[in-house]
Structures are given as structure tokens and as C-alpha cells.
Amino acid sequence: MNTPRVLFTKLISYSALLLLFLALPSFVHAQVKQQTTNVPRPDMSADKGSSSSDDRAPLTTFEEEIKAKRLIKIAEKEHQDNLNRARELSQISQDLKANLKDRSTLDRQDAKRVDRLEKLTRKIRGEAGGEDDDVQISNIPKDVPSIVSQIADNADLLSKDVQKTPRQVVSTSVIDRANVLLQLVKILRGFFQ
């Protein structure tokens, strides 16, 4: 027979086991919850580009390929924009030269063309990787028509240089030609100020 002592021991054993089975799920749930709160969640602002690249997970091969293709398209578009600037630069300089064929002074419309020409030249030089550089011109023209003629000639040469330069190449001839053109524009501005 079972003595009270054996019965008491069994009761305590069963109670401990029952308590263990009841407490075990809540203990496991607390551990799982603690682990999930420690795992960093993906930040929604990462899609917007506001977080640093160190916080993001490494890109997959597919994502790298998409990113590379997007960068190539952007570079091609910038190159095409630069080619369009070069064509416009050449056209503006030829218009300016044609307008000054019969006269020796610049009017308001010509001044606007000179402003646009200067802006385009600076943008082309910047895209080529160049910066401001004072250039010494050996044969400085003495009158407006001859300066405009030199500007038109240099703008045509710059346009041709830009068009034959591949997009991955930094062209010193483009930079030098742009600096010469900007210096000629500076000289021309001295005549109508």
C-alpha cells in the first residue's frame, strides 16, 4: 500500500510536472518574443534613400544589375544632353555671326545669345571635367565682328570635339576649347559694357 509519505511525494512530483507543463509555453513565448524584438526590422525609409548604405543589406546580383543598368541609362542621357548642348552652341554662334555680318554692334537679342552661349559652354566644360582656367589668346581681335567670327569658329570646333568624344572619356581638347571660347566671350562682353 501506499503510505502517506509516498502519496505526498507522488503528489508533489505530479504537481511539479503539471506546473512545468503550464509554465513552459509562457516561458517559450517570452523567449521567442525577446528574440524577435532584437532582430532589426527593415526600415521603410531605406526605399526612399534616406538611410545610409551601411544600414542596408548587401544587394543581390539582380539588384546590382538593375542598379548598374540604371546608372548606364543616366550616363547615356547626360551624354546625349551634352551632345544637344554642343549642337545648340554651334547654332547660336552661327546665328550670332550671321546677325553681325552687316553691322558692328550687338543688340539686346545678341546679348541674350551671348549669355546662352556662355552658359552652354560652361555646362559642356563641366561635363567634360574642366574648371575655370584663364587662357591667353595670342591674336586678340580688335572689333566685334572679328571676335564673333572667332567665337563662331571655336564654337563649331568645340561642338565637333564634343560629338566625337565618347561618353566615358575626359577630353582635354574639349576643356581647352571651352576655356578659349569663354575667354573670347569675356572679351566680347568688354565691347558692349
PEMO-V665944 format. One record per residue. RES is the residue in one letter. OMEGA is omega in whole degrees, -180 to 180 (999 if undefined). Layout:
BEGIN
res=RES omega=OMEGA
res=RES omega=OMEGA
END
This chain:
BEGIN
res=M omega=-179
res=N omega=177
res=T omega=-179
res=P omega=-179
res=R omega=179
res=V omega=179
res=L omega=179
res=F omega=180
res=T omega=179
res=K omega=180
res=L omega=179
res=I omega=180
res=S omega=179
res=Y omega=179
res=S omega=179
res=A omega=179
res=L omega=178
res=L omega=178
res=L omega=179
res=L omega=179
res=F omega=179
res=L omega=-177
res=A omega=-176
res=L omega=-180
res=P omega=179
res=S omega=177
res=F omega=179
res=V omega=179
res=H omega=179
res=A omega=179
res=Q omega=180
res=V omega=180
res=K omega=179
res=Q omega=179
res=Q omega=-179
res=T omega=178
res=T omega=179
res=N omega=-180
res=V omega=-180
res=P omega=177
res=R omega=177
res=P omega=-178
res=D omega=-180
res=M omega=-180
res=S omega=178
res=A omega=178
res=D omega=-179
res=K omega=177
res=G omega=-177
res=S omega=178
res=S omega=-177
res=S omega=-178
res=S omega=178
res=D omega=-178
res=D omega=-175
res=R omega=175
res=A omega=180
res=P omega=-178
res=L omega=174
res=T omega=-180
res=T omega=179
res=F omega=180
res=E omega=178
res=E omega=180
res=E omega=179
res=I omega=180
res=K omega=179
res=A omega=179
res=K omega=179
res=R omega=179
res=L omega=178
res=I omega=179
res=K omega=178
res=I omega=179
res=A omega=178
res=E omega=178
res=K omega=178
res=E omega=178
res=H omega=179
res=Q omega=176
res=D omega=179
res=N omega=176
res=L omega=178
res=N omega=177
res=R omega=-179
res=A omega=178
res=R omega=180
res=E omega=178
res=L omega=179
res=S omega=-179
res=Q omega=180
res=I omega=-179
res=S omega=177
res=Q omega=176
res=D omega=179
res=L omega=179
res=K omega=180
res=A omega=180
res=N omega=-177
res=L omega=-179
res=K omega=-176
res=D omega=-178
res=R omega=-175
res=S omega=178
res=T omega=180
res=L omega=174
res=D omega=-176
res=R omega=179
res=Q omega=177
res=D omega=178
res=A omega=177
res=K omega=177
res=R omega=179
res=V omega=177
res=D omega=-180
res=R omega=178
res=L omega=179
res=E omega=-180
res=K omega=179
res=L omega=-180
res=T omega=178
res=R omega=180
res=K omega=178
res=I omega=179
res=R omega=179
res=G omega=178
res=E omega=179
res=A omega=179
res=G omega=-178
res=G omega=178
res=E omega=178
res=D omega=178
res=D omega=179
res=D omega=-178
res=V omega=176
res=Q omega=179
res=I omega=-174
res=S omega=-178
res=N omega=-179
res=I omega=179
res=P omega=-176
res=K omega=-179
res=D omega=-175
res=V omega=-179
res=P omega=180
res=S omega=176
res=I omega=-180
res=V omega=178
res=S omega=177
res=Q omega=177
res=I omega=180
res=A omega=180
res=D omega=180
res=N omega=178
res=A omega=177
res=D omega=179
res=L omega=178
res=L omega=179
res=S omega=179
res=K omega=178
res=D omega=-180
res=V omega=-177
res=Q omega=180
res=K omega=179
res=T omega=177
res=P omega=-174
res=R omega=-179
res=Q omega=-173
res=V omega=172
res=V omega=-174
res=S omega=177
res=T omega=179
res=S omega=177
res=V omega=-179
res=I omega=-180
res=D omega=-179
res=R omega=178
res=A omega=179
res=N omega=177
res=V omega=-180
res=L omega=178
res=L omega=177
res=Q omega=177
res=L omega=177
res=V omega=178
res=K omega=178
res=I omega=179
res=L omega=178
res=R omega=177
res=G omega=179
res=F omega=-177
res=F omega=175
res=Q omega=999
END
